[in-house]
Amino acid sequence: MGVLLVVPIVLPLLAAGACAVFGWRFTAWTGAVAAAGVLGAGVALATRVMSRPRTGLDGFLRADALTAYMLIVIGAVALLAALASPAYLAAERAADHVTDADLRRYGVLGQAFVAAMALAVLASSLGVLWIAVEATTVLTAFLVGFRRTRNATEAAWKYVVICSAGIALAFLGIVLLNFAARHAHVPASGALDWASLAGHAGGLDPGVMRIAVALLVLGFGTKAGLAPMHAWLPDAHSQAPAPVSALMSGVLLSVAFYAVLRVRVIADAALGTGFMRTVLLIVALASLLVAAALLLAQRDYKRLLAYSSIEHMGLLALGTAIGTPLALSAVLLHVLGHGLVKSVAFLASGFVQQAFGSSRVDAVRGLLARGPLVGGCLGAALLALLGFPPFSLFASELGIFRAGFSAGLGWAAGAALALLAAVLAAVAARTGRMLLGAPAPSGPGAVAFPVTVRPAASAAFALLLGLAACAALGVTAWPLQPLLDHAAAVLGGRP
């Protein structure tokens, strides 16, 4: 069993070492192998925890149904990004945007990034989880500034400063949580262990816990892209290479939100459900409001996708605030569905940017006619992000809103629906002309979509695979339904 806990961390690190020693060209596909290993380990752990709710490794790593589910999300999104990376990076190298040394560094940092996310969800201690989340900040800062342009460097520094401030707040919250645990006579070995804290939550000082929980939500919420600490997200996601944007938006935000989910279990046991519900409702509606307002004026399609991530993190916070089994199951399904389609959207937008040489909405016209595969995948991903069937985001959003009205939070669900309507109008207005508009006239300054510039077979497969998986989950979540039920039970405070 210990092997299954270690594999998701070790495999990406081995791939990073191989890239550092042998170079990017020789090891271009090791990332896909490592991602498949993480996904396989998540599936194997899922089958194990169904019969044995919680298992650990010397108090350092621990897995339950929620951990196994998050490993599946990490592995699935990392696999899509790894399959598309060789074609995307080869085009960057051919255009002389990067060097072989840059690509070697990309391979090392990218795989270490995946390993850090796996460690975050496997950690049994909130302290180790904090270290892993902070490690993702350090690693991805270099990936955001990968192209070394002025905008990329500025985005990287903005990302580091804001996220470091947020992580510092989370650290202060962990210190206060440890203080409350020690004064409740929780053994030192379990003072930051999330399972031990949940078990001793009744003895934790309520006043200290309120401050600690607020700091933890604000701190980890910064990394999850929740308002009001969201300002880093559009810059970082728009400047990072497309596969990195896919990983950051598709799974890193969810890993940070995973920390909030763990804190919620402890907070509800210590303070009751009211405090955490109030905090999450505030940040959920604030995030949806910020996303809707900024999307209405957006002129850059990569930044548009980034603001869409803020919207979906707000929906996760809303579902978690509702807190019923239906809402929590819908939240977890939304995490996977959003990861799959947002990865497809960012990967497709990366190929569009390479072809047109711009990420501005008004620079792209007639995409479906000029590049049917890329345009079709981007259009389908946008429809999925807007909550259209048959994609799983339709089912998960429906579950969240049904649970909200049933739980007596119809006012919050209604406000969220109104903001989602504004988001739909903004995204449709901006991207409709990109996909369906007439091709730009020829002449000075006009940019045509080169017919010869198409993603390689592996990248095309990644785009289609992500959409197909999300659509399949929208039709039936049967393969994952038992795991979803067990993970929702963990979030409800039951083993």
ABEGO torsion letter per residue (X at the ends): XAAAAAAAAAAAAAAAAAAAAAEAAAAAAAAAAAAAAAAAAAAAAAAAAAABABBBBGGABBBBAAAAAAAAAAAAAAAAAAAAAAAAAAAAAAAGABBAAAAAAAAAAAAAAAAAAAAAAABABAAAAAAAAAAAAAAAAAAAAAAGBAAAAAAAAAAAAAAAAAAAAAAAAAAAAAAAAAAAGBBAAAAABAAAAAAAAAABBAAAAAAAAAAAAAAAAAAAGBOAAAAAAAAAAAABBAAAAAAAAAAAAAAAAAAAAAAAAAAAAAAEAAAAAAAAAAAAAAAAAAAAAAAAABABAAAAAAAAAAAAAAAAAAAAAAGBAAAAAAAAAAAAAAAAAAAAAAAAAAAAAAAAGBABAAABBGAAAABAAAAAAAAAAAAAAAGBOABAAAAAAAAAAAAAAAAGAAAAAAAAAAAAAAAAAAAAAAAAAAAABBBBBBEBGBBBBBAABBBBAAAAAAAAAAAAAAAAAAABAAAAAAAAAAAAAAAAGBX
